[in-house]
């Protein structure tokens, strides 16, 4: 069994309010369940409402995979209640900071510094463990297997594939497909283009034929040019990715924080009309907080 | 020697880059709209930045399943912002002094490296390599003498004596380094490149650029770097401390089907290529 529940689908910053009630205002967090395991993808503010549902499972063991350490993907971590309760085991996985060489623990330790939070890391009662991942490292957790691939974002950002039995899902974290920094007339244009094609292949190979793709789709196609280089995808890029990888279901997430429910549905419909479904196409959905999907 | 190597490996991590590129990186990256290709160009013209960034992106931090052979390659595989932040972190370590304590003029050294890089690329094209496949030729040329900067920075007294010996005794710098330090810059650079897990072709270019024999089998990139290194000295562009003019090794002559003078003549006027390198230093 593999199923998941969106606990946070908003990008960049939490956006609560009457206009985001339907799709939700919490930032990225996805609860993934197999028969035996609890795996959490990213620890945005959505991890707080998730943590409030976990009391009946104490003492629990859970595995949190951080795509990258930008605020909207880690901000809920200090409020992850199981960490405060003895007997729980929390394992946190993520990439290393290549500039400082620091592992993923740095992100949490820093959040828990005196100026930012009243409780120090040493005071957390649960058993905590940090695991720094390199690209393509395979992690076996009970009946699940998690692998990663380096995505393209202004940070080290891993996309995670979770497989269990013959079911699998892939979550991009934040991702913008690399674009050519050279102009068609430049000497290096062709070479760069080839590197981009190789990179695309390395990601598509990982995502190929997963059942579910959960993909950063922050922008409409029209908005994208002004946001190029910010590290996020558009409906155009996400639909192309889903098609190239031959996935069965595709959920658009990382909703733009200023987008109301009504506007979100409008741009979603417009995108589907602009990129009409082709034979054999997957189903497309808007990620919605609280929505559960069993594969 | 292994103790010395070990010591240098640790010191090199703190080695700063060339002053021009450090200034440019700091200036460019304070502008949020800085063009990615301009940033890449600066990094690609600094042997220290180039080596250090290739070292990091090929390291276990990333554990990438492929070798990253150039900065452009790195930009696509680990992201522009990561490359930019690596460059900033190197830039904030300070900068190499223009006149190194060992008496190695860093500007002349840089011109020699850039000249070798440009000519190696030109020679690669001459051998029929497609223009978009000549990156290794450029990077190999740029990095071939990296060991010299390391000696100058971390063993300035020994290197100064070696450079003097070159002048007074008319021996090659490699021989002088062997006498004063116990290893030459090709050995040291090659060892560092291996340690840094740089792509094999680059390791070979650094390690074997003074070899008269085709060690490790035929290698088109290395042959171009060897020839370019000699040509750039012939035309007197920059200087990296070696005053003895090498001859073209037989297997390199055979590769091009001609001797040095003929090869140099056949590639025509190098002014344009060398002016590009010069212009870059002047910016």
Interface residues (C-beta under 8 A of the other chain):
Chain A: X96 X98 X99 X101 X134 X135 X136 X137 X150 X152 X153 X154 X155 X156 X157 X178 X181 X182 X186 X187 X188 X190 X191 X192 X194 X195 X196 X198 X199 X202 X229 X231
Chain B: X35 X36 X37 X40 X56 X57 X60 X61 X62 X63 X64 X65 X66 X72 X73 X75 X76 X77 X78 X79 X80 X81 X82 X85 X86 X89 X131 X132 X133 X135
